[in-house]
């Protein structure tokens, strides 16, 4: 999802603004419904299963305009007399058909961006229906993609059109009629993108064909189970690098990278990272979920986004001393955490971001050893806010979750990743990585062909960890996920006695073991009732948590953050 590494935020904003320099900024406001993705799903949307979306989108870069037709097929779970979809009202609808027959304009309405289509006859459970929506106009322009969603209408250095969409925040309804919910995935999407020649339109999934008509060219892409916000439009004068990755699981995965002309050497170096990242992720997690489609990346005029099998990359080939491109690696991790396993509600968004973020120190450690791993962890530790719980326990919109002033915001990334590090220390590597695999694939023994994309919640992961470990560690998540404050570890040393006591929000149970190193020897205090004692020589050198396994309140971090805020004041 949106790559919000604090150290790179200023640079990212510069890139975003530069990418939008040529777009029109005067546009109609979005309605509250369109601005917000997710929340409580309308009853009518729960009544249907989304079988297929056939999207025909003609992109006119010169006019910053799209002309589109969407044919959407559904199966009723239960009786319903209406289809309810989401589509920005600023994309006017010219006509709607149901099962091939035109509807009277009085049978549909879209006043606030929630498109209601009254069906000619009610559906019974198990019945199928297809609707075709004809629409078009100027899609919402992103002012600073990917944080602000919409289209980016930009140009390459030599003045050629360069277009990208990034709609994770506001949702798929910014350019196609959809069910704008995490659980709104269609089973299959056929995406036809028509562009002026000689522009290229990379897309999700597998390229089915390219057709020419006059001075236009249409690219037909097909993707299975795509996340709604991951369906993307990309247009530019792209060159392409291709290759193959021979997986440890026996399958061969196509590799494709679309980049701008004049960047051949940099592009080849980035492309050379693809097999290494794939090998690492498959070793740590399991099979690449979309190996029968591709590992695809496209250069975009904004920083990045995890568009399924066509990840957006706009990091400018920058180096940071870690030996890999952090943005490429982060977005690719979302193929597992976001696209293969998708949160059931935006309230569970940490399942995407915390795991994808934790893959970064893990990957750094595979290249740079322990220093690379712990250096990354320390950067994250200094960035925590601890103002709101990572999970609220109620249905949320995307905006509510990402709002640093009213929601967990960046904590779903870094605090979530540090929590996973602490969980790994608590339950051990074997159970940690098995829990991770069961979360991602729904089974501990994934192989190509024996799993499919699915949804999960925070409670699902807690249940998985309890099952894999054979013990109830719900107390761990009750504190780290559902409380804003971190637990603090109080230390008291009197004579030869060292006493440790956990101080936890709402005095919740927290039997988190603590390692104590005494003159080079490590002892583990079980902290069964939240406290423990150890006899130590009066002059002994004592180190609490010598291997940095714990996530806890630390006064030195609070002092640093307060100092940072003071320095930022004018």
N, C-alpha and C positions, 0 to 999 in steps of 0.2 A: 504494500500500500504506500501511501505517501511517505517518501523517505525524509524523515525529519531529524537528521543528525545535527544537533545544535552547533557544532563547530563549523559546519558547512552551510548554515542557514543563510548568512549574508551573501555568500557567493551564489547560492541557489536562487535567491531573490533577484540578483543581478541578471542571471541567465533567463529567469522567467520574464522579467521586464523587457530584456533585449528581444526575446522571442515574440513578444506581443507588440513590438514597436509600430507595426504597420496595421494594426487592427482597428476597427471602429469601436469606440468606447461608449457611444451614446446608443443604448439599447433599452428596450422595455424591461421593467423590473420583473423578476421572477415572483410567482406567488409563494406564499409560505409552504404550500404543499409541494411545489416543485423544488424549492430550496432544500427541503428536508427529505432525506432518504431513510426509509425504514420507519420505525415506530410500530404502533399496533396495526396489524394487517387488517384491511377491510374484510368483512365477512364474505363478500362476494368473491374476493380473490382467493380465500381459503377453500372455496367450493370447487375450484377447478385445478387440474394439473396442466402445466404448460408443456405441450408436446413438441412444438416446432415453430421456429420463427424464420420466415423467408424475407430478408430485408434487401430492397433495391434502393440504393442511395447514389444519386448523381451529384458529384461535388463540383461546384463552380468557384474556384479560388478567386477569380477576378471580381466576382460579385459577393463573395463570402456567403454563398447561398447553397442550399441543398434542395433537391427535388426528390421525394421519396415515396415508396410504397412498401407497406409492411403487411404480409399475410401471416396471421398468427393462428395456430391450431391448439385446441384445448380438449381435454376430456373431463367431464363433470365427476367430481368425487361424490357430490350430493346434488339434489335438485336445485336448479337455479334458473332464473328468467332474465338474467342480465350478465354482461361481462363488464368488469371494472378494471381499467388500465390506467397507467400514468403516462402523460405526455405534456410537455411544456405548451401552454396555451398560445405562446408566441410563435408556434409553428402551425399556421392555419391548416385545418382539415378541409379538403374539398369534397370528399365523398367517402362513404363506408359501405362495404358489401358484407353480407353474412351468407356463407355457403354459396357464394357466387351470385347472389341476388342483391341489387342495390337497396339500401335502406333509405327511407324518407328522412330528411334532415331532422324532423321532429323526434326521431327514434334514438338520437344520440345527442350528447351535450358534453362540453369540456370547459366549464366556466373558470375553474381554478386550477386546471392542470390534472384533474382526475376525470378521465374519460369514461363516461357511462354509456354503454350500448345496450339498448333494450332489444332482447332477442325476439324474432318473429313468433317463436313458440318456446315454452319452457323446456329445459333439458332434464332428463331423468339421470340418475346416477349411472355412469358408464357410457353415456352418449357423448358423441364428438361434435364439435362445432369449429368452424373456421371463419375468421373475419379478416377483411382486407381494408386497411386504412390508407387513404391517399392524402398526403400532406407535404408541406415544404415551407421554405422561408429561410431566414437568417438565424441559425442556431446561436444560442447564448455564447458569448465570447468570454473566455477565461482571462481574467486580468492578471493573475499570477499562478498559472497552472504549475504543479498539480494541486496546490492547496485550494485554489478557487477553480471550480470545475467549468468545463465548456470546451469550445473549439479554440485552437491557437492557429491563426492565419498569419503565417510568417513568410520570409523569403530567405533563400540561400545567399551566400556572399555575392554570387553573380546574378542575383535578382530573380531566380526562378521560384515558383510557388513551393511552399513547404508548410504542410498542414498536419495537425494532429489533434486528436480528441483525448481528453482526460476528465472523466466524469465520476470518479469514485465518491467525491463529496456530495454533490447534488443528485447524482444517480443517472441511470440509463435513460430516464425520461427527458433528458436534455436533447436527445436527437432521435429516439425511436420509442414507439408505444410499447410499454413493458409493464411488468409487475415490479415496481421499484422497492423490492424487499430482498434481504439476503437470501431468503428461501424462494425467490422468484425465478430461479434458473430454468430456462427451457432445456429440454432433452437434447435438442439439435438446433443449430443455427446455420442457415445458408445465407451468406452475406455477399451481395453483388455491389461492388463499388465501381462507378463509372467516372472516369477522369479524362481531362484533355490529354491528347498525345503530346509529347512522349513520356508524360509523368507515370509513375509507378505507384501501385496501391497495395502494399503488403497488408496481410490480415491474419485473423485468428485461424488456427487449425490447418487444414490441408488445402492447397490450391487445386481446385477442380478443373478450371479452365480459364482461358483469356479469349475474349472475342472483340473484334474491331467493328466499328460502324462509323464511317466517315472520319472525322478528326477526333473521335472519342474511342476510348478503350475501356472494357469492363473486365474486372477481376472477380472471379467467383471463388469464395472461400467457404469451407465447411468445418464447423467445430462442434464437438460433442460436449454436452454439459457445461457450457461456458458460464462463468460468473457474470451476472448482469452488467456490472460496471466494467468488466474486463473486455467486453466487445468494443473494438476501437476502429477508428478511421485514421489512416496514415497515407499521406500523399506527398510525393516529392520526386526529384530527379535521381532516384536511388541507383546505386550500384549494389551488387550482391556477392557475398562470399558464401560458399556452400561446402559442406563436408559431412562426415559420418562419425558417429560415436558407437563403438562396440561395447555394449554394456556388460557388466559382470553377470547380468541375468540372462544373457544369451541373445537379446534383441539388438537391432541396429537402429539408432536414433538419428534422423536427419538433423543437421545443424545449418541454420541460415541466419545471416546478418546483413541487413540493409543499411547502407551508410551513404554519406554524401560524397560526390566526386571531389577529388583532390586530397582525400584522407587515407589513401591506400595503405601506407605504412602503418599508421596508427590503428587503422581498422584491422589489419592482419594481426597486430599484437593483441588487440582486445579479443579477436576471434580465437586466438590461440589459448585464451583462458577458458573457453567453453568446455573442452573435455575435462580439464582439471577440476572445475567447479562441479560438473556432472559426476565425476568419479567420487569426489568427496561427499556430495549430498546422498548419492546412492549408498555409499558405505555407512554413513551416519544415520540415515533415515530409512531408505528403501528405494524401490524402483521409481524412476522418473514417471510421474503419472500419465504423461501424454506422449509416451515414446512412439506410439503409432501415428502421431501427428508430426510434431517437430519440437526442437528447442529453437525458438525464434526470437530475435532481437531486432529492433528497428531504431535508428537514430531519430530523435524527436527534438522539436524546438522548445521543449520544456524539460525539466530535470529527469523525471522518470515515473513509471507506474507499472504494476504487475499485470499487464494485459495478457490474458491466458495464451500461451504459446507465441506471443508476439510482444514481449516485454519492451516497454519504452525506455530508451537510454539517451540521456542528454547531459552526461557528466563531463563532456569535453576531453575525454582521455586523460584526466588529471592523475598525477602521482601523489601518494601520501606516505611512502616509505613502508607500507605494509605488504607490498608484493602482490597486491591484487586490487581490482577496481571494486571499491566497497558498494557502489550503487548497483553494478551488474550483479554482484553476489547477493545483495539484499533482495532485489526484485525477483531474482530467480528462485530464491528460497520460498517466495510466495506461491510458486507452482505447487508446492506441497501444502504450505500453511496459508490458505486463502482460496486456492483454486481446486485442489483435491479435497481438503477438508475446509468447509466454509462455515463460518459462524452462523448459528441459527437466528441470532438477533445481533444488532449492532452492539448491544450491551456486552456481548462476548467477543468483542473485536480484539482483545488481547491474544486470543487464540491465533490470530493472523500475525499480529505485530510483535508480540513478545517472543514467539518461537522464531520468526524470521530474523529478529534482532539478535537472539542468542546464537544463531548460526554464524554470526559475524566473528565474535571472539573464538568460537570453536574453529572456524576456518583459519583465522589468523594464527591460532595455536598450531594448526597442522602445518603451517608454513614457517612460523617464527618461534615455535616452541612455547614454553610457559610464559616467557616475557610478552609475547604477542597476545596471549590469552588474557593475562591479568592486567596488562596495560589498557586493553579495551574495556575490561570490566571496571577499572578505576575511573575511566572517563565517564562511563554511564553512571557510576555511583554518585558523582558530583553533580549530576543533572536532575536528581529527583525532586519532585514538588511535594508529594505526600499531602495534598489538600483534599482530595476526593478518593474514595475507593476505586480500584480498578474495575470492579463490577458492582453495579447498583442493585442488581437483583430484580429489575423491572425492565420492560421493553423500552428501548431507547432509539432515538434517531442518530444518524451518523454525526450530525452537528453537536448533539449533546455529549457524545463520547469524546470528540476531538477538541472541545472547548476547554482550554486551560483554565479559564476563569470560573467555569461552572461544572466541569467534568474532569475526568482523569487526564485527558490530553496526552502529553508526551509520556506520562507514566505507563501507558499501555505498552510502550516500547521498552524503555530502559528498566523501569521498576519490575515489569513483567519478566524481562530477561534475567535480572538479578534474582528474582524469586525462583526461576527455573534452575539457576545455578545452586541456590540453597536447597532446593528439592533434590537435585542430583546428589548433593553432599549428604542429605538425610537418608535417601533410599538406596544409593549406590548406582553405579553405571548400568549394571545389567537390567535392573528394574526400571530405571529412568528411561533408557532407550527403548525398552520393550513397551512401556507406557506410551511413549511418543509414537511408536509404530502403530499400536492399536488405535490411538487417536486418529492418525492420518488415514489408515487403510481399513479400519474396522476389524483387523485381524493381526496376529503377531507374525504371520508367515507370508507376507505379500510377495507375489510374483506377477509379472505381466499377464494380464488377462483374468486374474482372480479377485479383482477389486474394482470399484467404480467410485467417482466423486460422491461425497455425502456431506451431511450437515452434522454439526456437533455444538454442544453448549458447554459452559463452564462446569456445570454439574456432571455432564458426561465425562469430562476429563477427571474430575475428582473420583467418580465411580471407577473409572479405568485404573487409576493409581491404586485405589484401595484393593481392587481385584488382583492386580499384578503383584502387589507387595504382600497380600494376605493379611493386611492390618489396616486399621482405620486411621488415616492421617488427615481426616477432614479438618481437624483443629488447625493444621498448617495453613490450609486455604481460607479457613474462616478468618484468620488474622491477616494474611497477606493480600487476599483478593477483596474481602468485604469490609476491611477497615482502612481508613485513610492513613493513620499514623503507623509508623514502624514500631515494632517492639523494641524496648530498650533493655540493656543488660546492666543491672546495678552490681557494682563490685565493692566488697568490703574486705579489708585485710587487717586483721588484728592479731599481732603476735605471729604464731605459726598457722593461723587459720585464715583461709581464703574462702569467702562465701559469695556465691553468685546468685542473683535472683532476677528472673524475667519480669519486667514491668510492661504490661500488655493493655491495649485499649479495651475498656469495659471489663477488665480483669478476666478475659477469656482464657480458657485452658491453653497452655503453650509449653508442652514438654519437649522443647527443642534441645537436643544434646549440645554440649559445649566442650570443645577441646581446649585444654590448657597445657601449655608447654612450660615445664619447670626445669631450668638449667639443662635444656636440650632433650628432656624426656617428655613425651606427649601423653597426657591423661585425658580420658573422656568422662565428663560428668553427665549422667543420664538426665538430670533435671526433671525427674518424673513428675513432680508436683510444681514445676516451674522454678525450682531452686536446687542448689547443690553446694557441697563444701569439700574442701581439699586441704590437707595439712601440707604446708610448705615451709622450708627453712626461712628464717626471718630475713636473711640476706640473699635469697634466691632471686634469679632473674625470671620473672613470670611474664609470659606472652599469652593473652587471651585470643583464641581463634587464630592460631599461627598460620593456618593454610587458607584463611579467608573464605570459609565456607558459609558464614552467616550473613544474613541481611538484617541489619539492625540500625537503630538510631545511633548516630555518632556525633558528638558535640563538635569535633573538628570540621565535619562537613557542614553543619549548620553555621558555624562561624565563617567558613569560607563563602557560603552562599550569601550570607548577610553582607560580607565585605564586597562581594561582586555587585550586589544591588546598590551599595553606597557609591561604588566607583561609577556606576552607570548614571547616577543622578547628575543633572547639569550644574 
